[in-house]
Amino acid sequence: MQCGRFSVIPAFDIQYDIDSGRNSMKTPCLKILPDTFQVNIDTLKFSVEDVVIDFSDVTKMMVTSAEGELLCIKTNRKPLPGVFGRHSLQMRCTTKDNQNQGELLIEGSPFGNRYGQNVFTSGNLRGACLWTLNRVRELYDVQVQPETVERWKAGMVELHRVDLAVNFKLDSGDHVDKALKQLKQLLAAQRVQCHLHDKYASLTPRGGKNYSVTAYSKGAQMGLLAARSKSDEVLTKLAADCAAILRIEIRLQRGELQRLGLAQVRAWSPTIARNIYRKYFSRLPLSGITFGPLTSNDFDGVDFRMRPVLAHHKLGTNPKLIYSDRTRVRHRAYFKRLGIDLNVPNDSGQPVSLTDVLSKRGAILKTPQWLTEAGMAPPMKNRGTA
């Protein structure tokens, strides 16, 4: 149906079989993400055991029991500098008692550390972790047994956090701002925990303890970074290419990774990364807003008795002044079936269909060829997009 020049399409919370990627619901789904698309791994937090590394130049903290028994020694952060001088990783080491051998914990953007940018990366999580561990071994005095290295290659690396991102190209930076404004309105109406800021909207159930889904203007973020590095021509060009990018990121924390059975690198593949992204992306509310002034076209397909309700909604009347709580619940349920959320105020401005702009052909960006040729992005064969 048409609501003020905007075609409202109902959205469904789609559940996917993680391994096969098949839709497990019988209801029709809103298809925005194609079968194959580029997922960019951003921030990771992972750990490996049985590592001996010299952290003598870093302050340490002793953890003791109530009786004063030494349980373990934790170090402060030690940076792993980026190849291009950006995106340092942070390392920590935890040893039991007075042993030198213990757990190495690494956090940050491995692809950013390697290529100097984390806008366009890869879905190859195993490759990201292995490259990082090899770089640690090259730069620092790390002692590790050959069988431990073989376990790393087999994917026996513990994951504590995984960030997956997709870059959506809109028509302009102004369209990105409009899309974010609409998404913030929709999130605010859902009565779920969320963080809403300028050029940023994030769905954060339970405060993001398990996962979060965040959309933000990548152009605004990169513009600030490029302004601080005016002499870097590649970074300046990348920032210009990001001007109209709406980036949507899924952040999975340790508990959620365990619940999904994905707490180890060996459980991941580029296909798994895409299907996980689909699963959580589908939880974003992307439709339900009505637009513009009230017109006769707004009543197409609406029951005659419900037309006054829609009219009051589009005119901005407070329904609590007219209808009882019970009646308003019934009204919301009726219009929800039509794809309209009465909790979201009518937008008097120009309509922006999130479902249209995110699903149009070519909306999901791939790594620009010039960035690969500059040596600042993974080559096609290592991206895991197929």
N, C-alpha and C positions, 0 to 999 in steps of 0.2 A: 504494500500500500504506500501511497505518497503522503508525506507529512511535511508541508511547507517546502516543496521542491526537493525533499530528501527521501530517498527510498529506504525504508527501515527494514532491515533483514535480521531475523532472530538469530542470536548466537547461542551455541550449546557448549557445555563443558564436556569436551571430548576426552574419552579415556582410550589410551593406545596400549596395545601390546608392545612392550619395550623392544623385544627382539625382532619381531616381524614388522612392526609399524602399522599393523592393521587396526582399523577403527573397530572398537568392540561394542559400540552403541548401535542400536537399530535406528535411532532418530537421525535425520539428515544433519550433516555437520557443515559449518562454515569453513570452506576450503580457502585459506589464505596462503598457507605454506605448501609449496609444490613437493613432489616426491623427493627431489634432490635440490638442495640449496646449501650455501656456504655458512657453516657455523664457525664462529671465531672463538677459540678458547682464550679467555682473558686471564684473570687472577686464579692461581692455584695455591693450595696449601697441602703439602704432602710430606711424608716422613719415611725414613728407612732405618732399619736396625743394624746393629753390629758394625758400627763405624767408629774409627779412631781418628780424630781430627784435632789439631792444635788450636785451642781457643784461649791460649795463655794471655793474649792481649785484650781479653774481654772480661768485664766484671762478671762475677758469679754469685749465685744465691743458693744457700744450703737449705734444704727442706728437711725438717726433723719431725719426729712424732711428739706426742704430748710428754713422753718420758725423756725426750732429748736424743732419741736414737736417730742417726743420720739415715734418711730415706733415699735421697737423691740430690744431685747437684745440677742446677739449671744455669745456663749461661745467659747473658744479655744478648741482644742482637748483634750479628756480625754481617756486614754488607757483602754482597757478591756483585761487584760493579758490572754495568751493562757494557756490551761490546762497543756501542756508539756513545757511551757516556750517559745514557738515560736508562730508566727502569731498573734500578738496582734491586736485587732480591735480598731478602733478609733471612739469615740462618740462625738457628738456635741449636744447642746441643744439651742433651740430658743424659747424665750418667748415674748409675746406681752405686751407692757407697763411694769408695775411692777409686773405682775402676776408670780406666781411660776410655773403654769401649762403651758406646751407648747409642742413643737415638739422635739422628740428625733431622731437624724440622726445617723446611724451606717454604717461604711464602712470597708471593709476588707474581709478576707476569713473565713466565719463561720466554715467550715469543717477543715481548717487549725488551727483555734483557738481551736477546740474541739479535733482533733486527732494529732496535731503536724506536719501534712503534708497535702499538697493540690494537690498532683499528682494524686492520686486515691481517688475520693470522691463519689458523688452520683448525681442523677438528681432530688432529692427530695428538691425542693426549699422551699416549705412550712415548711418542717421539719427543714431546716437550719435556717430559720428566727425565728421560734418558740423557738428552743433550745437557740438561741442567746438572745432573749428577756427574757427568763426564767433565763438565767445565769446572765443577768444584774440585774434582780430583786433579785437574791440570793446574789450577791456581794455588791450591793449598796442599799441605803435607797430609794427605789422607791415606790411612792404612785400612785396607779392606781385603778380605779373602776372595779368591777367584770364584768360589761357589756363591758368595754373596752377590757378586756382580752378575752371575748367571741368573740369580733370582730376580734381580732388577730387570734384566732383559726379558724374563718370562712374565713381567708385569706384577710382581709381588711388591708393590709399593703402596703404602697406605695413603688414602686420600682424606683430607679433613675439610676441604672446600674446593668447589669447582664452579667457575663462572663461565656461562655460555652466552654468546652475543650474536645477534644478526643485525646488519646494517640495512635500513630501509631508505631508499632514495625518494624524497618527495620533490615537489616542483620548486620549492624555494625555502629559505629559512623562515619566512613568514608562515608558510604552510605547516612547517614543523611546529611553530608556536601555537597555531590554531588546533592542530591535532593533539598537542599536549594539553591545551585548555579543555578540549572535549573529554579527553581521557581522565583528567582530574575531576571533572564534573561527574563522570560515570562512577569513578572509584568512590567519591565522597557519598554517593547515593547508595552504595552497596552495604553500608553499615559493617564494614570490615576494617581492620587496622590498615592504615596506609600513611605514607609520608608524601606530602604535596608541597612543592616549592617552585620557584620560578624556573622554567625550562626543565622540570624534573617531576616525575610522578612514579611512585613505587607502591606496589601491593605487598604488604608485609604482615601476613597472618602471624599471630603470636609474637609480634615485634621482629619478625624475620629470623626467629630462632632456628627454624628448620629450612625455610626457603624464602626468597623474595623475587618479585618480577618487577623490573624497573625500566622505565622509558625516559629518555632524556635527549637533549639536543647535543649531538656530538660536535656540531659546528661551533657552538658556543664554547665548549670545553677546549677544542683544539685551537680556537682563536686566541684564547688566553695563553696557551702553551707556546704558540707561534710568536706571540707578541714578546715573550721573554727570550726568544731565540731568533731574533730578526736576521742573524747572519746565516742561519741554516736554511738554504734554499729548498731542500727536499721537504723539510718539515713545513715550511711556508706553503709549498704547493699542495701538500697533503691536507693542510688545514683548509685551503681553498676548495679542495674536492669534497670536504666534509661539511660544507656550509649548509647543505639541505638534507643531511642525514638524521633520521630518527633512529636511534640505537635502542634496542630492547634487549635487556640482559636478564638471564635467569641465574640466580645465585643459590647453589645448593650447599647447605652446611653438613657437618659430620653426621648428625642424627638422621637427616633425610637421605644421605648417601647410603647409610647402613640399612635403612628401611627399604630402599630400592634394590639392595644387593649390589651396589656399585661403589663400595668403599675401597676397592682395590683397582689399580690401573688395568689389570688383566681382564676385568669385566667390561672394559670400554672398547668402543670402535667408533669410527665416524658415523656409521649408521645408528648406533645407540645414541650418540650425541644428538643427532637430528631428531630422533623419536622422543628423547627426553625433553628437548626444546619444545616440540609440538605439545607434549602433555601439559607443560606449565604455561606456555603461551596461551593455550585455550582457556585459561582461567582469567584472562584479562577481559573486562567488559568492553566491548567494542561497538555496541549499538544500543539504541533505546531513546536517544535524544530526538525531540521534535524541533523544527526550525521555522523561523519566519512568522509573519502575521497569519491570523486565522483566515482560511479560505474554504470554499465549498469542497475543494478536492480533498481536504483533510478528513472528510466524513465518509470517503469511499471505503466500503467494507465494514463500517462501524454500525453496530446496532442502534436503532433510532433512540432507544432509551438511554444509551451511553453517550450520545452526541453532546448533551450539555456538560458531561464530565470532561470530555476532551476540549470543549470550548473554554471551560473555566481554566483548564490546565494551560492552554496556549495563551490565554489572556492574563495569566499570572495570578489568578484568584487563589487565596488560601483555602484549600478544601476543608480544613478544620472548622471554618466558619459556616459551612453548609451541610456537611455530611458527618455522620457518626463514625466512630473508630471502626466498627464492624463493617459499615458500608464502604469505607475507604479501602479496607482489606479486600473486599470483593471487587471493587473497581480496579485495584492494582493487579489482581490476578487476571481479570478479563483483558486488560490492555497489555499485560506481559505476554499473553498468547499472541497478540498482534505485533509484538516487537517494540512496544513503547513502555518505558519505565516512568511512571508518574512521580517517582521520587526525584527525578532529574528535571530541573526547571527548563522550560522552553527557551531555546537560544534564539534571540531576535536577530542575530547576525547572519552572515552568509553560511550556507550549509557546507560542512566538511565531513564526508563519509569516510570514517576510519576503515571500514571494510573495503571500500573502493580503492583508497590510496595505498593500502598495504597489500592488496591482492592484484594490483594491475601488473601487467607483463613488464618484467625488468625492474620491479620495485626492490627486490633483494639484490644487493650489490655483491659482485665478485671483486677479487683483488685486482686493482688496475695494473695493466701490463707494465707501465713505466715504473711502478713501485718495485715489481719483481726484478726488472732489468737494473734498477739501482742497487740491488742486493739488500733491500730492506723489507722483503716479504718472502715467505716460503715459496719455492717453485711449485708449479701445478701438481706434480706427481707426489708431493709431500703434504698437500692440503687436506686430503681425505674428503673431497667433496663428491666423489663418485658414488 
